[in-house]
């Protein structure tokens, strides 16, 4: 069991398969030209499997594959097949554009839930945000996942100047589709030009929804990061991930493994320990994992106040989101 000094048990691991992505969303990666990690610095498929086995032996019950874009990894199918044999719950976060190429394998290995990132329902705005003209393909694949019986969560970053116009359209979409739409408060990362006045809080968004729809609050489970709601009679639900306005660090059960094999005990943490190099040196990595868990701060990586209005993005030491893996 992996328990930190605040009594939190960590049984959920997010593994970044690559820092590459076929989209170019500015809030995820710096606008400046990206420098990708060389192949020699990334975990090989065998190293991913070996590290995952150690984490599972220490009590991890759920693994989420992330990126960059995980489906852009050439060995994705091999990694998925072999991780599926380890007896853990497997999930995936993706931009959705390549889902159709992997749908049969996802079904075959028992993946039941997929998160798809999509910040707008407007094709032109989508092209501007992602710098890719792929809106139709993403939505075709979301509908494909639904037809094939997957639980689909659509993640939309609440971007100021955009989400206010579209939030009710997203909620309306849940009337006839069993989608679970989640609005994520804009978070600070290296190079994404965050400022507190760009944050549209969950409370503000909920008021916009209530102006048009009747809303009921749903029960949230212990480790949920999202506060869930529903319009009565609608098939789907919507929720808010309130990282900035109301953090949920007290019940965190997550660890992260970056594409270059560093363990991060918090999305906002600056501390990283190198599991990959230790593995390549033949060292026992269990003590390193436990050391990372022990060092975990009470909240927000110890980097800024729970009052996001006081956060100084220039003082936060961290990678860009694409280098972390979400």
N, C-alpha and C positions, 0 to 999 in steps of 0.2 A: 504494500500500500504506500502511496506517495502522499504524505500529509505535511502541510507547511506549519509554520509556527503559530498560525491563526486558526488551526484546526480544520482547514479546508482540505478535503481529499480530492486528488487529481486523477480522474479516470478517463479523460477525454483528450486525445492528441490530434492536433492539426498538422499535417505533413505537407509542406510545399514541395511540389515535384520539379518546379522550374521557376526561374525568375523571368522567363520569356512570356510575352502575351501577344496575341494577334489584334488586340485593340490598343488604343493609346489614350485612355481616360486621364485627364489632367489631375483629378483629385487622388488618383492611385499612384501615378508616377510623375516625376518632375517633367515640366514642359521641355526642359533642355534635353539634348540628345542623350539617350540612355547608354550606359556602358554595361553590357551583359557579362555575367560571370563566365570565365572559360570553362570548358567541359571538365577539365581536370579538378576544378574546385567544387563541382557539383557532386552530390551523392550519386553513385551508380545505382542501378536498379537492385543489385544484390545488396548494396550497403543500406538502401532504404528498407529492404526486407529484414536485414539483420538488426537494424536499430529498432524497427517496429516490434520485432520479437522480444527484445529486451523490455521495452515499455509494457508490452502485454504481460510479461512475466511479473511486472511490478504493479499490476492492477488496472491497466488501461483497458477499457471495455468498448470504446468507440473511437474510430479514426475517421477524420475528414480529410480528403485530398483537396489541396488548393494549389494555387500557382503564385504569381503569374496566372496563366491559363493552363490548368493541369492536362487538358486534352491536347495541348500543343506539344507535350512531351512524347517523343517518338516511341518510347518504351511503355507508354501508358497501359496498353493492353496487358503486357507481361506483369507490370506492377499490380494492376487490379486483380488479375487472376491469382497471383501468389499471395497477396494480402487477404484475399477472400477465403483462403484456406486456413487462416489463423484463428477463426472462430470469434471475431469481433464484429460489431456493427460497423459497416462501411457506408460513408456518405460522401458527397461531392459538392463543391462549389465551383461554378463555371459561368462563363459569359454566354454559354448555350449555343454558340454558332456551329460547333462540331458534334453536337449530341447525336444527330442522325447517323453518324458513322460508328457510334459505339453503343447504340441503344440495345442491340441484341445481347451484347456481352454484359452490360449493366444488369439486364434482366436475369441473365443466366447465372451470374455470381451472387445474386440476392440483394443488390442495392435497391432500396425501396424509396429513398428520399433524395431529392436533388435540389440544391439552391441555385437559382439562375439570377445573375446580376443584370438589371435592366432599369435605367433611371428615368426613362421617358417613354411615352406611348406614341410619340410623334416621330415619324421616320426622318424628317429633316433635322430635328433637334438631336436625334440619336446619332446621326452622321456627324454632326458638329461636336458632340460630346466625346464620341469614341474615335473620331477621325476614320471611321470605316462605314461603308454603306451596306450594313448587314442586318438592318432591323427586321426585314421580312423573314430572313432565315432564322433569326433568334425566336421570333414568335411562332413560326412553323414548328420549331423544335419544342417550344413550351407546350404547344397543343399536342405534339407527338408524345411527350412525356405523360400528359394527362390521359390520352387515349390508351396508353400502355399501362395505366394504373399506378404511376408513381405519385408520391406526395410531393408537390412542387411548391417551393417557396420562392417568391420573386423579391429580390433585394433591391431597393431603390434608395440611393443616397439622397438625403433631403437637401438638395442644392438650392440655396436662396435665389429667388428670381425664376425658378423653374417649378419646384415642387408645389408652391402655392397655387399655381395655375392648373396643375395636373392631379393633385391628390384625390379630388373627388372622382376623377376619371378612373384612377386606379381602384378606388373602392367600388365604383359602379361595376367594374369588371368582375368583381367577386359575386355579382348577383347570379350569374348563370355558369360560372366556372368554379370548380373546387380549388381555387388558388389561395395561397396564404401569402399576402403581400406584406412586406416588412419595410418600414421607412426608417432609415439609419441616420441619426444625427451626424453632421459633418465633423470629422475628427482630424486633429493635426498630425501630420507626418512630414518627414523631410521633403522639402521641395514642392509641397502641394499648395503653398501660399494661403494657408489657413489663417483666419482671423475670427474673433468671437462674434463679430457682427454678421458673419456669414452663416452662423448656426441658426437654423429654424428649429425650435424645440418641439418636443412631442406635444406639450401642452398647447402650443400655438397651432400645430397641425390638427390636433383633435378638435379644437374649436371650429376650424374650417370644415371638418367633416360633419360635426354636429349641426352646423348651419343648414345642411342639406339632407342629412340622414338621421333616422333614429338609430341609436347606438347602444349596445349592451356590452358590459365588461365581462370577459371570460376569465376563468381561473388560470393563473400562471403557476407552473411547476417550479420546484426548488431551484434548479439550475438554468431556468429560462433567462435568456438575455432580452427577450422581447415581451412587452406588455400587450396582451392580445385583446382584440375587440371584434364585434360582429354586428352587422346590420341584420335584424330579425328577418328570417325568410330567405336570406342570401346563402348560396352554397358555400362560399369561401369565407375567409376571415382577413382581418388586417391587424397590424401590430406596429409598435414603435420600439426601436432599440435606442435607449436613452443614455448612451455612453457619456454625453457631455452634461446634460441637465440633471440626471439622476443615475449615478453609476450603480452597478450591480456587482461590485467587486467582492462583497461579503460572502457570496455563494459561488465564487468562481471555481470551476473544476477543470480548467483548460491549461494545456501546455502546447507550445509550438516548436516545430522543427523546421528550420529554414532549409532552402534548397541546397545550401552549402554546409548543412549538417550542424548548425548551431542550435542549441536549445534556448528558447526564450520562455521565461515563466510568466510573461505578461505582454500583451500587445504593445503597451506603451513603455515597456522596460528597456533601459539602455544596456543592462547586463546580459551578456551572452556567453555561454560556455561551449567549447568546441568538442562535440561528440565525434564528429567525422574523423578528425585528426587522431583522436584517442583510439578510435576503432582501427584506423589504418596502422597505428603503432602497436596494436595487439593489447592495448590496455583494457582493464575492466571499466566499462562505462557506467555501471550502476552507481558507484559513489559520486560520479559527476552529476548524474541526473538528480540524485538526492540532494546534492549541494545546491543545485539550481532551485529546487523546490523550497529548500530551507531559506534561501535568500529572498524569496518572493515578498514584495512589499504588501502592505494592507490594501492599498488602492492605487490605481492609475500609475503603476510602475514607480511610485514615489517621486514622480517627475513634476506633477502640478497639482494645484488645489482642486478639490471637488467643485469649487466655484469656477466654472469654465471662463467666466468673464475676467478672471484674474490671470488666466493662462498666458504665458509668454511663449509663442511658438519658436522663437529664436533660441530659447534656453533649453528646449527639449532635445535631448540626444537620442536619436533613433534612426532607423532606416526609413526609406520610402515604403509605402504599403506594398508595392509589388515585390520589394526585396524581402519583406517579412512573410508574405503569404496569407495575410488576412486573419 
